[in-house]
Amino acid sequence: MADKRDYYEVLGVNKSASADEIKKAYRKEAKKYHPDLHPGDKEAEAKFKEVNEAYEVLSDDDKKSRYDQFGHAGVDPNFGAGGGGAYGGGFGGFEDFGDIFSNIFGGGFGGFGGGGARRNGPRRGADIRKTIEVTFHEAAFGCKKKITLDKMENCDTCHGSGAKPGTSAQTCTRCGGSGQVTTQTRTPLGYMRSTGVCPECRGEGKIIKDPCQTCHGSGKVRVSKTIEIDIPQGINDGQTMQISGGGEPGTKGGPNGDLLVTIRIKKHEIFQRDDFDVYIEMPITFAQAALGASIKVPTIHGVVEYDIPEETQTGSVFRLRGKGIPYIRGKGKGDQYVTVIVETPKNLTSKQKDLLREFDGTIEEKNYKNRKGFIDMMKEIFK
């Protein structure tokens, strides 16, 4: 525990930070080290776990209070399990050091009290993560997608109790339903008490004598199910949708976890995307660039007519307002940017070449502004 970083330092906040500031800092750090953004990166995975551990404590008023008062020892259930008896009896009138924590927190020295209660209380189910691939247009305009989940669900036979229909789990007689047992050992320094998980019920507080034949007493069965989800318009590559309650079932009445679906967008042959704007490169002829022309431009909303001006240079960019990606929330769309590339013709006939030579002979140096400027610079450099 000595090598653990301060939780406030992990989230980058000070002790006076409000709950909203702590939550905001957590989201920022969790997003930075999220495993989906760093696949296979063990260091990022460790950072992500550290951030979640810090937030779990600092977002809970009771845990935060204990942490502020006692540091990591106040929230680590394993603290003192190995060395509690070293303080022995006669410490300030208490039978052992564990009684001090018992009076402060209520419960045994080993688990700082409440450990069994938390184990026996409702627990939230685990989240399920899925990644699905959509086309460029599906991401732009939204769609419905079916995904198959291999997950646990509450057993229909026993309704999640784990007990055979017509029977129920019995309260553990050894721990009285607390899930914990306290042992007391006499040492040369006095009595040492420690609290641990009840070996009879394994900390559950109840024992199933007649388990359900379908789930074998677990209360859950693994199923494969297909669900349909709505992909909203404008969703971007790498974004994750949170479907509340779509994850693994909770325990003892706890809520289900969430289904987290990360979107990956297939590469398009023509269109490229930057947030809500769309970009394309479009070839045009020399004549179109020199004389101007009305050209047909593809957009994700269909083909549109656009008038390019005469003397258009290769690399020129034109903006089509409102022809980009629909906003994910609210009205409006991004824009489309068209970069024109003047294409030099190939496979010319002799007649076509002669016409070009004749045409080129009529062009003066001043007609090529960029070329003239470049030649003038060369003359200046090499004069």
C-alpha positions in Angstrom: 0.0 0.0 0.0 3.0 2.3 0.5 3.6 2.6 -3.2 0.0 3.8 -4.0 -0.3 7.3 -5.3 -2.5 9.8 -3.5 -6.0 9.6 -5.0 -6.3 13.3 -5.4 -3.0 13.3 -7.3 -4.3 10.5 -9.6 -7.3 12.6 -10.6 -5.4 15.9 -10.6 -7.7 17.7 -8.1 -7.2 19.1 -4.6 -8.9 18.1 -1.4 -11.3 20.9 -1.6 -12.6 19.8 -5.0 -16.4 19.5 -5.3 -18.2 16.3 -6.4 -18.7 17.7 -9.9 -15.0 18.7 -10.2 -14.0 15.1 -9.1 -16.4 13.6 -11.6 -15.2 15.8 -14.4 -11.6 15.0 -13.6 -12.4 11.3 -13.6 -14.0 11.4 -17.0 -11.0 13.2 -18.4 -8.5 10.8 -17.0 -10.6 7.7 -17.8 -11.0 8.7 -21.4 -7.2 9.4 -21.7 -6.3 5.8 -20.5 -9.3 3.9 -21.8 -8.3 0.4 -23.0 -10.2 0.8 -26.3 -7.8 3.7 -27.1 -4.7 1.7 -26.0 -5.2 -1.9 -27.0 -2.6 -4.2 -25.5 -0.9 -1.3 -23.5 -0.4 -2.7 -20.0 0.7 0.7 -18.6 -2.4 2.5 -19.9 -4.5 -0.4 -18.5 -2.9 0.0 -15.1 -3.4 3.8 -15.2 -7.1 3.2 -16.1 -7.5 0.9 -13.1 -5.8 3.4 -10.9 -8.1 6.2 -12.0 -11.2 4.0 -11.4 -10.0 3.1 -8.0 -9.4 6.7 -7.1 -12.8 7.7 -8.3 -14.6 4.9 -6.5 -13.2 6.3 -3.2 -13.5 10.0 -3.8 -17.0 9.8 -5.3 -18.3 8.1 -2.1 -18.8 10.5 0.8 -18.2 7.8 3.4 -15.1 6.4 1.8 -13.8 9.9 1.0 -14.1 10.9 4.6 -12.2 7.8 5.8 -9.6 8.4 3.2 -9.1 12.0 4.2 -8.7 11.0 7.8 -6.6 7.8 7.5 -5.3 7.8 3.9 -5.3 4.4 2.1 -5.6 2.6 5.4 -9.0 4.0 5.8 -10.4 2.4 2.7 -8.2 -0.8 2.2 -10.0 -3.8 3.7 -6.7 -5.7 3.8 -4.9 -3.1 5.9 -4.0 -4.5 9.3 -4.9 -8.1 8.5 -1.3 -9.1 9.0 -0.1 -6.8 11.7 -3.1 -5.8 13.8 -2.0 -8.0 16.8 1.3 -6.3 17.1 -0.3 -3.6 19.2 -1.7 -6.2 21.5 -3.8 -5.6 24.6 -3.6 -2.6 26.9 -3.5 0.0 24.2 -5.3 3.0 25.8 -7.7 0.7 27.7 -8.9 -1.2 24.6 -8.6 -5.0 24.4 -6.7 -4.6 21.1 -6.0 -2.1 18.4 -8.9 -3.5 16.3 -11.4 -2.2 18.9 -10.3 1.4 18.0 -11.4 0.9 14.4 -14.4 -1.0 15.6 -15.5 2.1 17.5 -14.8 4.5 14.7 -16.3 2.5 11.8 -18.3 -0.2 13.4 -17.0 -3.8 12.8 -13.9 -5.8 13.0 -10.3 -4.7 12.6 -9.6 -6.9 9.5 -12.3 -5.4 7.2 -12.9 -2.0 8.9 -16.5 -3.0 9.3 -19.1 -3.1 6.6 -17.1 -5.5 4.5 -19.6 -8.3 5.0 -22.5 -5.9 4.6 -21.2 -4.7 1.2 -20.7 -8.3 0.1 -24.2 -9.3 1.1 -25.8 -6.2 -0.3 -26.9 -5.5 -3.9 -24.1 -5.4 -6.4 -24.1 -3.9 -9.8 -23.5 -6.2 -12.8 -20.5 -6.0 -15.0 -20.4 -3.9 -18.2 -20.3 -5.6 -21.6 -18.1 -4.1 -24.3 -18.7 -4.6 -28.1 -17.2 -3.1 -31.2 -19.2 -2.9 -34.4 -18.4 -1.7 -37.9 -20.7 0.6 -39.9 -20.5 2.2 -43.4 -19.7 5.8 -44.0 -23.4 6.6 -44.8 -24.7 4.6 -41.9 -22.6 6.6 -39.5 -23.7 9.9 -41.2 -27.4 9.2 -41.3 -27.9 6.7 -38.5 -29.2 3.2 -38.8 -30.3 0.1 -36.8 -27.8 -2.7 -36.2 -28.3 -6.2 -34.7 -25.6 -7.4 -32.4 -25.3 -10.8 -30.7 -24.3 -10.9 -27.0 -23.0 -13.9 -25.1 -23.9 -12.9 -21.6 -25.2 -14.1 -18.2 -28.9 -13.7 -17.3 -31.0 -14.5 -14.3 -32.2 -18.1 -14.3 -35.8 -18.4 -15.4 -36.3 -21.5 -13.2 -35.3 -20.0 -9.9 -35.7 -16.4 -10.8 -32.1 -15.7 -9.9 -32.3 -17.1 -6.3 -30.1 -20.1 -7.0 -32.4 -22.3 -4.9 -34.6 -25.1 -6.2 -38.2 -23.9 -6.9 -40.3 -24.2 -3.7 -37.2 -23.8 -1.5 -35.1 -20.8 -0.4 -31.6 -20.1 0.8 -31.1 -20.4 4.5 -29.3 -18.0 6.8 -25.8 -19.2 7.6 -25.7 -20.4 11.3 -22.0 -19.9 11.6 -21.9 -16.1 10.8 -25.6 -15.3 11.5 -26.0 -14.0 8.0 -23.3 -11.3 8.2 -20.9 -13.2 5.9 -18.0 -12.6 8.4 -16.6 -14.4 11.4 -14.3 -12.9 14.1 -11.6 -15.0 15.6 -9.6 -14.2 18.7 -6.1 -15.4 19.4 -4.2 -15.1 22.7 -0.6 -13.9 22.2 2.1 -13.0 24.7 1.1 -9.3 24.1 -2.6 -9.8 24.7 -5.6 -10.9 22.6 -5.6 -10.3 18.8 -8.9 -10.2 17.0 -9.3 -10.5 13.3 -12.4 -10.5 11.1 -12.6 -12.5 7.8 -14.9 -14.1 5.3 -17.1 -16.9 6.7 -15.7 -20.2 5.4 -19.2 -21.8 5.7 -21.1 -19.5 3.3 -18.0 -17.9 1.6 -19.2 -14.5 2.7 -22.7 -14.7 1.2 -24.5 -14.9 4.5 -26.8 -17.6 3.2 -26.5 -21.2 2.2 -28.4 -23.0 -0.5 -29.1 -26.6 0.6 -31.2 -27.5 -2.5 -29.7 -25.8 -5.5 -31.6 -25.1 -8.7 -31.0 -27.9 -11.2 -30.9 -25.4 -14.2 -28.3 -23.0 -12.9 -26.7 -25.4 -10.3 -27.2 -22.8 -7.5 -25.5 -19.8 -9.2 -28.8 -18.0 -10.0 -27.6 -17.2 -13.5 -27.3 -19.0 -16.9 -25.3 -18.0 -19.9 -27.3 -17.2 -23.0 -26.7 -15.9 -26.5 -29.2 -13.2 -27.5 -29.5 -10.9 -30.4 -30.6 -7.3 -29.8 -31.2 -4.3 -32.1 -29.7 -1.0 -31.3 -30.1 2.5 -32.9 -27.0 4.1 -34.2 -27.6 7.9 -34.1 -26.9 10.1 -37.1 -23.5 11.9 -37.1 -21.7 9.4 -34.8 -18.0 9.4 -35.3 -15.3 6.8 -35.5 -14.2 5.6 -32.1 -17.2 6.9 -30.2 -18.8 4.6 -27.6 -22.6 4.3 -27.1 -23.8 3.5 -23.6 -26.9 1.4 -23.3 -28.0 1.5 -19.7 -28.9 -1.9 -18.2 -27.7 -3.8 -21.3 -24.8 -5.5 -19.4 -24.5 -8.4 -17.0 -27.3 -8.8 -14.4 -26.7 -7.5 -10.9 -26.5 -9.6 -7.8 -29.0 -9.6 -4.9 -31.2 -7.0 -6.5 -28.4 -4.8 -7.8 -28.8 -3.1 -11.1 -27.6 -4.5 -14.4 -24.3 -3.3 -15.9 -24.3 -1.3 -19.1 -23.7 -2.3 -22.7 -20.9 -0.2 -24.2 -20.8 -0.2 -28.0 -17.8 1.3 -29.8 -18.3 2.4 -33.4 -15.8 1.8 -36.2 -16.5 3.4 -39.6 -15.4 1.7 -42.8 -13.2 3.7 -45.1 -15.0 5.2 -48.1 -13.7 5.2 -51.7 -14.4 9.0 -52.2 -15.3 10.7 -49.0 -13.1 11.5 -46.1 -14.4 12.9 -42.8 -13.2 15.4 -40.2 -15.8 15.7 -37.4 -18.9 16.8 -39.3 -17.2 18.1 -42.4 -16.6 16.0 -45.5 -13.6 16.2 -47.9 -13.1 15.0 -51.5 -10.6 15.4 -54.3 -12.1 15.8 -57.7 -10.2 15.7 -61.0 -11.2 18.3 -63.7 -9.9 18.9 -67.3 -7.4 21.5 -68.3 -10.2 23.2 -70.4 -12.6 23.2 -67.5 -9.9 24.8 -65.2 -8.9 27.4 -67.8 -12.4 28.4 -69.1 -14.6 27.6 -66.1 -17.3 25.0 -66.1 -20.4 23.7 -64.4 -19.4 20.3 -62.9 -21.3 17.6 -61.1 -20.0 17.0 -57.6 -20.9 13.9 -55.5 -21.9 14.5 -51.9 -23.4 12.2 -49.3 -26.7 13.9 -50.0 -26.6 13.3 -53.7 -25.0 14.9 -56.8 -25.0 18.7 -57.0 -24.1 21.2 -59.8 -21.3 23.6 -59.0 -19.8 26.4 -61.2 -16.1 26.6 -61.0 -14.6 29.9 -62.1 -12.3 30.3 -65.1 -8.5 30.2 -64.4 -9.0 27.7 -61.5 -5.7 26.3 -60.4 -5.1 22.7 -59.3 -5.4 22.4 -55.5 -8.1 25.1 -55.3 -10.7 24.3 -52.6 -14.4 25.0 -52.9 -16.9 24.9 -50.0 -20.4 23.4 -50.3 -22.3 24.6 -47.3 -24.6 22.2 -45.5 -23.5 19.2 -47.6 -21.6 17.5 -44.7 -22.5 15.2 -41.9 -25.7 15.8 -39.9 -25.0 16.9 -36.4 -25.4 14.1 -33.8 -27.7 16.2 -31.7 -29.9 19.0 -32.9 -30.4 20.5 -36.4 -27.8 21.4 -39.0 -25.0 19.8 -41.0 -21.3 20.2 -41.6 -19.9 21.4 -44.9 -18.2 19.6 -47.8 -14.8 20.8 -49.1 -13.9 20.0 -52.7 -10.3 20.1 -53.8 -9.9 20.2 -57.6 -7.0 18.5 -59.3 -6.3 19.6 -62.9 -5.5 16.4 -64.8 -3.1 16.3 -67.7 -4.6 14.3 -70.6 -2.9 11.1 -71.8 -2.8 9.2 -75.1 -3.1 12.3 -77.3 -3.3 11.9 -81.1 -0.9 13.7 -83.4 -3.5 16.3 -84.3 -4.3 17.0 -80.7 -0.6 17.5 -79.9 -0.2 19.9 -82.9 -3.2 21.9 -81.7 -1.6 22.1 -78.2 1.7 23.3 -79.6 -0.1 25.9 -81.7 -2.1 27.0 -78.6 1.1 27.1 -76.5 2.7 29.3 -79.1 0.1 31.9 -78.6 0.6 32.1 -74.8 2.9 34.7 -73.4 5.0 34.4 -70.2 2.7 36.8 -68.4 -0.2 34.4 -68.7 1.6 32.0 -66.3 1.8 34.1 -63.1 3.3 31.4 -60.9 5.7 30.2 -63.6 6.9 33.8 -64.3 7.5 34.4 -60.6 9.5 31.3 -60.3 11.7 32.1 -63.3 12.3 35.6 -62.0 13.5 34.2 -58.7 15.8 31.7 -60.5 17.3 34.6 -62.5 17.9 36.6 -59.3 19.5 33.6 -57.6 21.8 32.5 -60.5 22.5 35.9 -62.1 
